[in-house]
C-alpha cells in the first residue's frame, strides 16, 4: 500500500512539473533592454544583472576571466571550414524544421507590444521610412498571428516630423508548457546531437607541438617518479 502511495505522489509531482509554464519576457523602454525568465509562477530577471555584488565577487570573476583568457591564448583555434559548416547545416535542416513545427503548435505569445515613432531631420526621409516600415511590419505581423497563438497584440506606428531621431518601445512575452518543451527535446534533440558531434570532431583543434612536448615531459616525470 505504501509503495502505491509513493508512486502516486511521484506521478503527481511529475504531472505538476510537466504542466508548469516556462517562458521569456523581453521589455525595451527606449533606454535599455530587460529580460526575464519564467519558471512556473516565478519570474527571474537575467538581464541586466543586479548591481548588488560585493567587491570580492567582482575580483574573483576578474581573476577567473584572466585565467580563462590565458588558457584561450594557448589553445589552438578550431579547424573551421566552410565545407564543415555547410555539411552541418545540411544535416540539421530536417530536424530543425520539425522543431519549428512543434514549437509553433506549443508556443504562446502572451503579449506582443510595439510603439514605434519614426522621425528624421529630413521630412521626406522620415515619410519614406514610415511607408517602408508599414509595408514590411504589417504583413510580418499577419504571418506571426497565423503561425502562433497571439493573445494580446498592441502595435502603434507614428510619424513625428518634429523629433530629431526615431524611438522604439516594445514588449514580447512567450510561454510554453514544460511538457511540450520536453517532448521537442526527446523527439528532435537526439537527431541534432549526432551532426553536432561529427562537426565537433571535424573542427576539433589539433594540439600544437609545444602542447605535445609539455605532455610528453609530464609523462616522463611521472614515469621517473
N, C-alpha and C positions, 0 to 999 in steps of 0.2 A: 504493500500500500504506500509506504514511504517513497519507494522508487517511482511510482506513478506521479506522486505529488511533485517530486523533484523534476521529473521530465516535463510535467505540465508547466511548472514555474519557468524552466529554461525555455520552453516553446513560447510562453507568453512574453518573456523578455526579448527573445529574438524577433517576434512579431512586432513588438513596440519599437525596437531598434530599426527594423527594416521599413517600417511605416514612417519613420522620422524624416522630416524635410531637411535637405541641405540646399544651400544657395549662396549667391554672391550679390552684394549690393554696391553699386558704384554711384557716387554723387560728385558732380563737378559744379562748383558755385562761382565760376569766373575768377577764383583766387587759387584754389588747389583742388586736387583730386583726393577723395577719401574712399576707402574700400573696406567693406565689412564682409565677413564670412558667417553664414548661419548654420548652426548645428541644432536642429530641433527648435526649442524656444529661445536658445541663446544666440546672441549676436556678438561677434568678436571683431573689433577694429584691427585691421592688419596694416593699413597704410593711411596716413603717415604714422610712424611709430610714436608712442608716447614719450615725452621728454623726461619722465621720471626714472632716470637711470643714474646710478652712482658713478663717481669718477673711477672707482675700481673696476666696474664692469666695462667702462669705456677703454681703460688701459688694457684690460685683459683682451678685449676684442682687437685692439690695435696690435698687441703682441701676436695674437693668432693670425691676424691678417698679414703681418710682416713675415711670419714663418711660412705661411702658405705662398706668399709671393716669391720667397726664396726657393721654395720647393718647385714652384711653377717654372722659374727661370732655368732650373737644372733639367727639368723634364723635357723630353723630346716632343716635338709637335706631331699631332696625328697626321697620317698619310691620307689626307682628304683629297679626293679626286672627283671630277665631275661625273665620271662613269659610275663611281660607287654611289654618289648621291642620286643619280638618275635611276640606278637599279633599285635603291631603297624606296624611292617614291613610287616606282612601278609596282613593287611588291606590296606597299602599304595602301595603295589606292583602293583596291576592293574592300578590305576591312574598314577603312576609314569611311567609305561611302555607306557601308552598313551601320557604322556607329552614328553617322549623321542622321540616318533614317530612324534609328531607335531614339536618339536624343530628341529629334523633332517631335516624336509622339509623347515623350515623357516630360519635356521641359515646360515650365510655365513662366510667362512674363508677368510678374505681379504689377510692375509699374514701368512704364516707358514714357519719360517726360523729357521734353526738349524745348528750350526757349532760345531762339537764335535771332539776334539783332544784327543785320548786315549794314555796314557803313563803309565809306571811303571818302577821302578828301575830294576825289573826283566824282561828282554825282552820276555821270554816265557809267563809270566803272562800278559804282555801287548798284545801279539798276541792272547792269549786266550780270553781276554776281547773284543778285536776288532772283533773277529769272533762271539762271543756271541751277541754283540750289533747289528751287521749286521743281524744276524739270527732273532732277535726279532723286530728290528726297521722297516725294510722294509716291512714285512707283515702287521705290525700295520699301517703304512702309507697308504698301499693299502686299508685296511679296512676303514680308515678315509675318503679317497677320494671317495670310493664307497658309503659312508654313507651320507656325507655332501658335499656341493659345495665348492671347494677349488680354489680360483682364482690365487694365486701365491704361489708356494712352492719351497724353496731352502734348500736343505739338503746336508751337506758335512760331511763325517766321515773320519778322518785321523788318521794315526798311527805314533807316534813320539817316537822313542827309546831313543832320547837324553834328553827329558824333564823328570823331576822328578815326575810330577803329571799331571793328566788329566785336560783339560779345556773344558768348555762348554759355548756357547753363543747362544742366540735364541730370537725369537720374535713370538708372537701369537696375532693376531688381529681378533676378532669375532664381527660380527654385526647382527642385526635383526631389522625388522620393528616393531615399537611400536604396530601397529595393530595386528601383529602376536602374540606378547607377551601378549596383552590384551585378544586375543581370547583363548590363552592357559590358562590364569588365570581364565577366565569366564567358560571355559569348564571343567577344571580339578581342579581348585583351591578349589571350594566348596567341591568337593569329598574328598580332603585331610584334610579339616578343621575338619570334624566330627571325624575321627580317632585320630587326634591330640588333640582335645578337650577331648575325652574319656581317652586318655593316660595321659593328664594333670590332670584329676580328680583322676585317679588311683594312680598317683605318687605324688599327692599334699601332701606336708609335713604337718603332724598334729601339732597343736600348743602344745608346751610343757607346763608343769604345771606352770612354772614361768610366761609365757605369759598369761595364763588363769587367774592367780591371779592378775597380773597387770591390765588386762582388767576389772575384777570384781571390783577392788579397784577404778578404774577411774569411773566406772558406779555408784558406791556408793557415790563418791564425788559429782558427778553431781546431784544425787537424793537429797543429803543433802543440796546442794546449792539451 
